[in-house]
Amino acid sequence: MDVLGLVNIPVWVLIVLALCFLYYMYSTANFGVFNTMGVPGPKPTVLMGNLREIVKKGFVEMEGEWVKKYGRVYGIFEGRNPILIVGDLDMLKDIMVKHFHSFTNRSGRLCA
């Protein structure tokens, strides 16, 4: 297939490039959710989210660094899955008791 009459590129190469682009768009589609809500957090990578830092240093050490840098409430990603980390006990009590019905998809992990 001629592209702009200049280069002859096989169709399968164009299909592979299109699929790679679509996968990139799919895997990064959620990465702006915390910016939209105004929640700070570390910048995720394409395939891993923030798991690369967690695996490299461990969750406890990374959590300490992120709390110092972003505060007691911040957002991270497991792959393309957004996770809100809440370290403020009063806010956690409001979420888990008073607004229980609003947060139906909690994973149940508590980190204080």
N, CA, C and O atoms as a GROMACS GRO file, in nm:
protein
  448
    1MET      N    1   0.085  -0.117   0.000
    1MET     CA    2   0.000   0.000   0.000
    1MET      C    3   0.089   0.123   0.000
    1MET      O    4   0.181   0.134   0.082
    2ASP      N    5   0.064   0.213  -0.089
    2ASP     CA    6   0.141   0.338  -0.095
    2ASP      C    7   0.083   0.438   0.004
    2ASP      O    8  -0.037   0.463   0.005
    3VAL      N    9   0.170   0.497   0.086
    3VAL     CA   10   0.130   0.599   0.182
    3VAL      C   11   0.171   0.734   0.125
    3VAL      O   12   0.290   0.763   0.114
    4LEU      N   13   0.075   0.815   0.089
    4LEU     CA   14   0.097   0.947   0.028
    4LEU      C   15   0.180   0.939  -0.100
    4LEU      O   16   0.244   1.036  -0.139
    5GLY      N   17   0.178   0.823  -0.163
    5GLY     CA   18   0.252   0.806  -0.287
    5GLY      C   19   0.403   0.804  -0.269
    5GLY      O   20   0.476   0.810  -0.367
    6LEU      N   21   0.451   0.795  -0.143
    6LEU     CA   22   0.594   0.802  -0.117
    6LEU      C   23   0.654   0.670  -0.073
    6LEU      O   24   0.760   0.631  -0.120
    7VAL      N   25   0.586   0.601   0.017
    7VAL     CA   26   0.642   0.482   0.080
    7VAL      C   27   0.546   0.366   0.061
    7VAL      O   28   0.424   0.381   0.075
    8ASN      N   29   0.600   0.251   0.028
    8ASN     CA   30   0.519   0.131   0.014
    8ASN      C   31   0.528   0.051   0.145
    8ASN      O   32   0.631  -0.009   0.175
    9ILE      N   33   0.418   0.052   0.223
    9ILE     CA   34   0.414  -0.016   0.353
    9ILE      C   35   0.313  -0.130   0.344
    9ILE      O   36   0.200  -0.109   0.299
   10PRO      N   37   0.352  -0.250   0.386
   10PRO     CA   38   0.256  -0.362   0.384
   10PRO      C   39   0.136  -0.335   0.475
   10PRO      O   40   0.148  -0.266   0.577
   11VAL      N   41   0.022  -0.389   0.438
   11VAL     CA   42  -0.101  -0.368   0.513
   11VAL      C   43  -0.089  -0.423   0.654
   11VAL      O   44  -0.141  -0.362   0.747
   12TRP      N   45  -0.023  -0.537   0.672
   12TRP     CA   46  -0.013  -0.596   0.805
   12TRP      C   47   0.063  -0.506   0.901
   12TRP      O   48   0.035  -0.507   1.021
   13VAL      N   49   0.159  -0.428   0.851
   13VAL     CA   50   0.232  -0.334   0.937
   13VAL      C   51   0.139  -0.224   0.984
   13VAL      O   52   0.143  -0.184   1.100
   14LEU      N   53   0.055  -0.175   0.894
   14LEU     CA   54  -0.042  -0.072   0.933
   14LEU      C   55  -0.143  -0.124   1.035
   14LEU      O   56  -0.182  -0.053   1.126
   15ILE      N   57  -0.184  -0.250   1.018
   15ILE     CA   58  -0.279  -0.310   1.113
   15ILE      C   59  -0.214  -0.325   1.250
   15ILE      O   60  -0.276  -0.296   1.352
   16VAL      N   61  -0.090  -0.371   1.254
   16VAL     CA   62  -0.019  -0.387   1.381
   16VAL      C   63  -0.001  -0.251   1.449
   16VAL      O   64  -0.020  -0.240   1.570
   17LEU      N   65   0.035  -0.149   1.374
   17LEU     CA   66   0.051  -0.015   1.431
   17LEU      C   67  -0.082   0.038   1.484
   17LEU      O   68  -0.086   0.099   1.591
   18ALA      N   69  -0.190   0.015   1.411
   18ALA     CA   70  -0.322   0.060   1.457
   18ALA      C   71  -0.362  -0.013   1.585
   18ALA      O   72  -0.417   0.049   1.676
   19LEU      N   73  -0.336  -0.144   1.592
   19LEU     CA   74  -0.369  -0.219   1.713
   19LEU      C   75  -0.286  -0.174   1.833
   19LEU      O   76  -0.337  -0.164   1.944
   20CYS      N   77  -0.158  -0.145   1.811
   20CYS     CA   78  -0.073  -0.094   1.919
   20CYS      C   79  -0.124   0.041   1.968
   20CYS      O   80  -0.128   0.066   2.088
   21PHE      N   81  -0.163   0.127   1.876
   21PHE     CA   82  -0.217   0.258   1.914
   21PHE      C   83  -0.346   0.243   1.993
   21PHE      O   84  -0.365   0.310   2.094
   22LEU      N   85  -0.436   0.155   1.948
   22LEU     CA   86  -0.561   0.134   2.020
   22LEU      C   87  -0.538   0.075   2.159
   22LEU      O   88  -0.607   0.112   2.254
   23TYR      N   89  -0.443  -0.016   2.172
   23TYR     CA   90  -0.410  -0.072   2.303
   23TYR      C   91  -0.354   0.035   2.395
   23TYR      O   92  -0.388   0.039   2.514
   24TYR      N   93  -0.268   0.122   2.343
   24TYR     CA   94  -0.214   0.232   2.422
   24TYR      C   95  -0.326   0.324   2.470
   24TYR      O   96  -0.329   0.363   2.586
   25MET      N   97  -0.418   0.358   2.382
   25MET     CA   98  -0.529   0.445   2.420
   25MET      C   99  -0.617   0.378   2.526
   25MET      O  100  -0.662   0.443   2.621
   26TYR      N  101  -0.642   0.247   2.511
   26TYR     CA  102  -0.722   0.174   2.608
   26TYR      C  103  -0.652   0.168   2.744
   26TYR      O  104  -0.717   0.187   2.847
   27SER      N  105  -0.522   0.143   2.745
   27SER     CA  106  -0.452   0.125   2.871
   27SER      C  107  -0.427   0.256   2.944
   27SER      O  108  -0.402   0.254   3.065
   28THR      N  109  -0.433   0.369   2.876
   28THR     CA  110  -0.410   0.498   2.942
   28THR      C  111  -0.537   0.580   2.957
   28THR      O  112  -0.530   0.695   3.001
   29ALA      N  113  -0.653   0.526   2.923
   29ALA     CA  114  -0.777   0.602   2.926
   29ALA      C  115  -0.814   0.649   3.066
   29ALA      O  116  -0.871   0.757   3.080
   30ASN      N  117  -0.784   0.572   3.170
   30ASN     CA  118  -0.822   0.607   3.307
   30ASN      C  119  -0.721   0.697   3.377
   30ASN      O  120  -0.748   0.743   3.487
   31PHE      N  121  -0.607   0.722   3.317
   31PHE     CA  122  -0.499   0.790   3.388
   31PHE      C  123  -0.530   0.936   3.424
   31PHE      O  124  -0.457   0.995   3.504
   32GLY      N  125  -0.633   0.994   3.370
   32GLY     CA  126  -0.668   1.132   3.402
   32GLY      C  127  -0.777   1.145   3.507
   32GLY      O  128  -0.819   1.256   3.539
   33VAL      N  129  -0.823   1.032   3.562
   33VAL     CA  130  -0.936   1.037   3.654
   33VAL      C  131  -0.903   1.114   3.782
   33VAL      O  132  -0.988   1.189   3.831
   34PHE      N  133  -0.784   1.099   3.836
   34PHE     CA  134  -0.750   1.170   3.959
   34PHE      C  135  -0.720   1.318   3.931
   34PHE      O  136  -0.749   1.403   4.015
   35ASN      N  137  -0.664   1.349   3.815
   35ASN     CA  138  -0.642   1.490   3.779
   35ASN      C  139  -0.775   1.562   3.766
   35ASN      O  140  -0.786   1.678   3.806
   36THR      N  141  -0.876   1.495   3.711
   36THR     CA  142  -1.008   1.555   3.696
   36THR      C  143  -1.069   1.586   3.833
   36THR      O  144  -1.136   1.688   3.848
   37MET      N  145  -1.047   1.499   3.930
   37MET     CA  146  -1.102   1.519   4.064
   37MET      C  147  -1.014   1.605   4.153
   37MET      O  148  -1.054   1.642   4.264
   38GLY      N  149  -0.893   1.638   4.106
   38GLY     CA  150  -0.802   1.720   4.186
   38GLY      C  151  -0.729   1.642   4.294
   38GLY      O  152  -0.685   1.701   4.393
   39VAL      N  153  -0.716   1.511   4.277
   39VAL     CA  154  -0.647   1.427   4.374
   39VAL      C  155  -0.502   1.410   4.328
   39VAL      O  156  -0.479   1.367   4.215
   40PRO      N  157  -0.404   1.444   4.413
   40PRO     CA  158  -0.264   1.428   4.371
   40PRO      C  159  -0.222   1.281   4.372
   40PRO      O  160  -0.289   1.197   4.431
   41GLY      N  161  -0.112   1.254   4.305
   41GLY     CA  162  -0.060   1.118   4.304
   41GLY      C  163   0.053   1.104   4.206
   41GLY      O  164   0.073   1.191   4.121
   42PRO      N  165   0.128   0.993   4.215
   42PRO     CA  166   0.239   0.971   4.122
   42PRO      C  167   0.189   0.941   3.981
   42PRO      O  168   0.079   0.890   3.962
   43LYS      N  169   0.271   0.974   3.884
   43LYS     CA  170   0.236   0.951   3.744
   43LYS      C  171   0.250   0.802   3.711
   43LYS      O  172   0.356   0.743   3.737
   44PRO      N  173   0.146   0.740   3.655
   44PRO     CA  174   0.153   0.597   3.622
   44PRO      C  175   0.224   0.572   3.489
   44PRO      O  176   0.233   0.661   3.404
   45THR      N  177   0.275   0.450   3.473
   45THR     CA  178   0.333   0.408   3.346
   45THR      C  179   0.228   0.328   3.268
   45THR      O  180   0.126   0.288   3.324
   46VAL      N  181   0.253   0.305   3.141
   46VAL     CA  182   0.151   0.252   3.051
   46VAL      C  183   0.100   0.114   3.092
   46VAL      O  184  -0.021   0.099   3.112
   47LEU      N  185   0.183   0.016   3.104
   47LEU     CA  186   0.134  -0.119   3.132
   47LEU      C  187   0.117  -0.149   3.280
   47LEU      O  188   0.028  -0.226   3.318
   48MET      N  189   0.199  -0.090   3.365
   48MET     CA  190   0.204  -0.128   3.506
   48MET      C  191   0.130  -0.032   3.599
   48MET      O  192   0.102  -0.069   3.713
   49GLY      N  193   0.099   0.088   3.556
   49GLY     CA  194   0.046   0.186   3.648
   49GLY      C  195   0.156   0.228   3.743
   49GLY      O  196   0.262   0.273   3.698
   50ASN      N  197   0.136   0.216   3.873
   50ASN     CA  198   0.238   0.247   3.973
   50ASN      C  199   0.296   0.121   4.035
   50ASN      O  200   0.369   0.130   4.134
   51LEU      N  201   0.266   0.005   3.980
   51LEU     CA  202   0.315  -0.121   4.036
   51LEU      C  203   0.466  -0.136   4.026
   51LEU      O  204   0.527  -0.205   4.107
   52ARG      N  205   0.527  -0.073   3.927
   52ARG     CA  206   0.673  -0.084   3.912
   52ARG      C  207   0.744  -0.028   4.036
   52ARG      O  208   0.838  -0.090   4.086
   53GLU      N  209   0.702   0.089   4.085
   53GLU     CA  210   0.763   0.147   4.204
   53GLU      C  211   0.735   0.062   4.328
   53GLU      O  212   0.822   0.046   4.414
   54ILE      N  213   0.614   0.008   4.336
   54ILE     CA  214   0.575  -0.073   4.451
   54ILE      C  215   0.657  -0.202   4.456
   54ILE      O  216   0.702  -0.243   4.563
   55VAL      N  217   0.677  -0.266   4.340
   55VAL     CA  218   0.754  -0.390   4.336
   55VAL      C  219   0.901  -0.362   4.365
   55VAL      O  220   0.968  -0.440   4.433
   56LYS      N  221   0.951  -0.250   4.314
   56LYS     CA  222   1.093  -0.218   4.330
   56LYS      C  223   1.129  -0.189   4.476
   56LYS      O  224   1.229  -0.241   4.526
   57LYS      N  225   1.049  -0.106   4.544
   57LYS     CA  226   1.084  -0.064   4.680
   57LYS      C  227   0.996  -0.124   4.788
   57LYS      O  228   1.033  -0.122   4.906
   58GLY      N  229   0.882  -0.177   4.751
   58GLY     CA  230   0.788  -0.229   4.851
   58GLY      C  231   0.680  -0.126   4.879
   58GLY      O  232   0.704  -0.006   4.872
   59PHE      N  233   0.559  -0.175   4.912
   59PHE     CA  234   0.446  -0.084   4.930
   59PHE      C  235   0.464   0.007   5.051
   59PHE      O  236   0.429   0.125   5.044
   60VAL      N  237   0.517  -0.044   5.160
   60VAL     CA  238   0.530   0.036   5.283
   60VAL      C  239   0.624   0.153   5.260
   60VAL      O  240   0.594   0.266   5.300
   61GLU      N  241   0.738   0.128   5.197
   61GLU     CA  242   0.833   0.236   5.171
   61GLU      C  243   0.777   0.338   5.072
   61GLU      O  244   0.792   0.459   5.090
   62MET      N  245   0.712   0.288   4.966
   62MET     CA  246   0.655   0.380   4.868
   62MET      C  247   0.540   0.459   4.928
   62MET      O  248   0.522   0.577   4.897
   63GLU      N  249   0.462   0.395   5.014
   63GLU     CA  250   0.352   0.466   5.078
   63GLU      C  251   0.406   0.580   5.164
   63GLU      O  252   0.349   0.690   5.164
   64GLY      N  253   0.515   0.555   5.236
   64GLY     CA  254   0.576   0.662   5.316
   64GLY      C  255   0.625   0.777   5.230
   64GLY      O  256   0.605   0.893   5.266
   65GLU      N  257   0.688   0.746   5.117
   65GLU     CA  258   0.734   0.852   5.027
   65GLU      C  259   0.617   0.929   4.968
   65GLU      O  260   0.620   1.052   4.960
   66TRP      N  261   0.513   0.856   4.926
   66TRP     CA  262   0.398   0.922   4.865
   66TRP      C  263   0.320   1.006   4.966
   66TRP      O  264   0.268   1.111   4.930
   67VAL      N  265   0.312   0.962   5.092
   67VAL     CA  266   0.244   1.042   5.194
   67VAL      C  267   0.321   1.172   5.217
   67VAL      O  268   0.260   1.278   5.231
   68LYS      N  269   0.454   1.165   5.221
   68LYS     CA  270   0.535   1.287   5.238
   68LYS      C  271   0.518   1.380   5.119
   68LYS      O  272   0.513   1.502   5.135
   69LYS      N  273   0.510   1.324   4.999
   69LYS     CA  274   0.504   1.406   4.878
   69LYS      C  275   0.364   1.456   4.846
   69LYS      O  276   0.348   1.572   4.806
   70TYR      N  277   0.260   1.371   4.862
   70TYR     CA  278   0.125   1.405   4.816
   70TYR      C  279   0.024   1.428   4.928
   70TYR      O  280  -0.085   1.478   4.902
   71GLY      N  281   0.058   1.392   5.052
   71GLY     CA  282  -0.036   1.410   5.162
   71GLY      C  283  -0.102   1.279   5.200
   71GLY      O  284  -0.066   1.173   5.150
   72ARG      N  285  -0.201   1.286   5.289
   72ARG     CA  286  -0.266   1.167   5.344
   72ARG      C  287  -0.368   1.105   5.248
   72ARG      O  288  -0.408   0.990   5.268
   73VAL      N  289  -0.409   1.178   5.145
   73VAL     CA  290  -0.505   1.126   5.047
   73VAL      C  291  -0.444   1.145   4.909
   73VAL      O  292  -0.413   1.257   4.868
   74TYR      N  293  -0.426   1.034   4.836
   74TYR     CA  294  -0.367   1.041   4.702
   74TYR      C  295  -0.416   0.923   4.621
   74TYR      O  296  -0.474   0.829   4.675
   75GLY      N  297  -0.392   0.928   4.492
   75GLY     CA  298  -0.438   0.822   4.403
   75GLY      C  299  -0.323   0.752   4.333
   75GLY      O  300  -0.227   0.816   4.290
   76ILE      N  301  -0.333   0.619   4.323
   76ILE     CA  302  -0.234   0.539   4.250
   76ILE      C  303  -0.309   0.448   4.152
   76ILE      O  304  -0.432   0.445   4.152
   77PHE      N  305  -0.235   0.376   4.070
   77PHE     CA  306  -0.295   0.286   3.973
   77PHE      C  307  -0.233   0.148   3.983
   77PHE      O  308  -0.111   0.135   3.990
   78GLU      N  309  -0.317   0.045   3.983
   78GLU     CA  310  -0.274  -0.093   3.966
   78GLU      C  311  -0.307  -0.127   3.821
   78GLU      O  312  -0.421  -0.158   3.788
   79GLY      N  313  -0.208  -0.121   3.735
   79GLY     CA  314  -0.234  -0.135   3.593
   79GLY      C  315  -0.311  -0.013   3.546
   79GLY      O  316  -0.261   0.099   3.554
   80ARG      N  317  -0.432  -0.034   3.498
   80ARG     CA  318  -0.515   0.080   3.459
   80ARG      C  319  -0.629   0.104   3.558
   80ARG      O  320  -0.720   0.182   3.532
   81ASN      N  321  -0.622   0.036   3.672
   81ASN     CA  322  -0.724   0.043   3.776
   81ASN      C  323  -0.692   0.154   3.876
   81ASN      O  324  -0.591   0.144   3.946
   82PRO      N  325  -0.775   0.259   3.888
   82PRO     CA  326  -0.745   0.365   3.985
   82PRO      C  327  -0.776   0.320   4.127
   82PRO      O  328  -0.877   0.254   4.152
   83ILE      N  329  -0.687   0.357   4.220
   83ILE     CA  330  -0.705   0.324   4.362
   83ILE      C  331  -0.682   0.451   4.443
   83ILE      O  332  -0.578   0.515   4.431
   84LEU      N  333  -0.779   0.487   4.524
   84LEU     CA  334  -0.768   0.604   4.611
   84LEU      C  335  -0.718   0.557   4.747
   84LEU      O  336  -0.780   0.474   4.812
   85ILE      N  337  -0.605   0.610   4.790
   85ILE     CA  338  -0.546   0.578   4.919
   85ILE      C  339  -0.587   0.688   5.017
   85ILE      O  340  -0.558   0.806   4.994
   86VAL      N  341  -0.654   0.649   5.125
   86VAL     CA  342  -0.701   0.744   5.226
   86VAL      C  343  -0.630   0.711   5.356
   86VAL      O  344  -0.648   0.603   5.411
   87GLY      N  345  -0.549   0.804   5.405
   87GLY     CA  346  -0.477   0.785   5.530
   87GLY      C  347  -0.530   0.871   5.643
   87GLY      O  348  -0.484   0.858   5.756
   88ASP      N  349  -0.625   0.957   5.614
   88ASP     CA  350  -0.686   1.043   5.715
   88ASP      C  351  -0.798   0.964   5.784
   88ASP      O  352  -0.896   0.927   5.719
   89LEU      N  353  -0.784   0.940   5.914
   89LEU     CA  354  -0.878   0.853   5.984
   89LEU      C  355  -1.019   0.910   5.990
   89LEU      O  356  -1.116   0.834   5.982
   90ASP      N  357  -1.032   1.041   6.004
   90ASP     CA  358  -1.167   1.100   6.006
   90ASP      C  359  -1.236   1.084   5.871
   90ASP      O  360  -1.354   1.052   5.865
   91MET      N  361  -1.161   1.105   5.762
   91MET     CA  362  -1.218   1.087   5.630
   91MET      C  363  -1.249   0.940   5.604
   91MET      O  364  -1.351   0.907   5.542
   92LEU      N  365  -1.164   0.851   5.652
   92LEU     CA  366  -1.186   0.708   5.637
   92LEU      C  367  -1.312   0.665   5.712
   92LEU      O  368  -1.388   0.581   5.663
   93LYS      N  369  -1.334   0.722   5.829
   93LYS     CA  370  -1.456   0.691   5.905
   93LYS      C  371  -1.580   0.739   5.829
   93LYS      O  372  -1.680   0.668   5.824
   94ASP      N  373  -1.572   0.858   5.770
   94ASP     CA  374  -1.685   0.907   5.690
   94ASP      C  375  -1.713   0.815   5.571
   94ASP      O  376  -1.829   0.787   5.540
   95ILE      N  377  -1.608   0.770   5.506
   95ILE     CA  378  -1.625   0.684   5.389
   95ILE      C  379  -1.681   0.548   5.427
   95ILE      O  380  -1.775   0.500   5.364
   96MET      N  381  -1.626   0.487   5.530
   96MET     CA  382  -1.663   0.350   5.565
   96MET      C  383  -1.793   0.339   5.644
   96MET      O  384  -1.857   0.234   5.643
   97VAL      N  385  -1.834   0.446   5.713
   97VAL     CA  386  -1.954   0.438   5.797
   97VAL      C  387  -2.067   0.524   5.740
   97VAL      O  388  -2.174   0.472   5.708
   98LYS      N  389  -2.043   0.654   5.730
   98LYS     CA  390  -2.152   0.744   5.693
   98LYS      C  391  -2.190   0.735   5.545
   98LYS      O  392  -2.308   0.743   5.512
   99HIS      N  393  -2.092   0.719   5.457
   99HIS     CA  394  -2.119   0.716   5.313
   99HIS      C  395  -2.096   0.577   5.255
   99HIS      O  396  -2.049   0.562   5.142
  100PHE      N  397  -2.128   0.476   5.332
  100PHE     CA  398  -2.107   0.337   5.294
  100PHE      C  399  -2.176   0.303   5.162
  100PHE      O  400  -2.120   0.232   5.078
  101HIS      N  401  -2.296   0.354   5.143
  101HIS     CA  402  -2.375   0.320   5.025
  101HIS      C  403  -2.319   0.382   4.897
  101HIS      O  404  -2.350   0.333   4.788
  102SER      N  405  -2.238   0.486   4.907
  102SER     CA  406  -2.183   0.552   4.789
  102SER      C  407  -2.059   0.484   4.732
  102SER      O  408  -2.023   0.508   4.618
  103PHE      N  409  -1.995   0.399   4.810
  103PHE     CA  410  -1.871   0.334   4.769
  103PHE      C  411  -1.893   0.183   4.763
  103PHE      O  412  -1.853   0.110   4.854
  104THR      N  413  -1.955   0.138   4.657
  104THR     CA  414  -1.992  -0.003   4.647
  104THR      C  415  -1.879  -0.091   4.597
  104THR      O  416  -1.882  -0.212   4.619
  105ASN      N  417  -1.780  -0.036   4.529
  105ASN     CA  418  -1.674  -0.118   4.470
  105ASN      C  419  -1.543  -0.110   4.548
  105ASN      O  420  -1.436  -0.111   4.488
  106ARG      N  421  -1.551  -0.104   4.678
  106ARG     CA  422  -1.430  -0.102   4.760
  106ARG      C  423  -1.364  -0.238   4.757
  106ARG      O  424  -1.432  -0.340   4.749
  107SER      N  425  -1.231  -0.240   4.764
  107SER     CA  426  -1.162  -0.369   4.765
  107SER      C  427  -1.152  -0.424   4.906
  107SER      O  428  -1.125  -0.543   4.923
  108GLY      N  429  -1.174  -0.344   5.008
  108GLY     CA  430  -1.172  -0.394   5.145
  108GLY      C  431  -1.037  -0.385   5.212
  108GLY      O  432  -1.024  -0.420   5.329
  109ARG      N  433  -0.935  -0.338   5.141
  109ARG     CA  434  -0.803  -0.325   5.201
  109ARG      C  435  -0.796  -0.195   5.278
  109ARG      O  436  -0.834  -0.090   5.227
  110LEU      N  437  -0.748  -0.201   5.400
  110LEU     CA  438  -0.734  -0.082   5.482
  110LEU      C  439  -0.586  -0.058   5.509
  110LEU      O  440  -0.514  -0.148   5.554
  111CYS      N  441  -0.541   0.063   5.481
  111CYS     CA  442  -0.401   0.102   5.507
  111CYS      C  443  -0.406   0.227   5.591
  111CYS      O  444  -0.454   0.330   5.544
  112ALA      N  445  -0.359   0.221   5.713
  112ALA     CA  446  -0.362   0.338   5.801
  112ALA      C  447  -0.223   0.391   5.824
  112ALA      O  448  -0.206   0.490   5.895
   0.00000   0.00000   0.00000
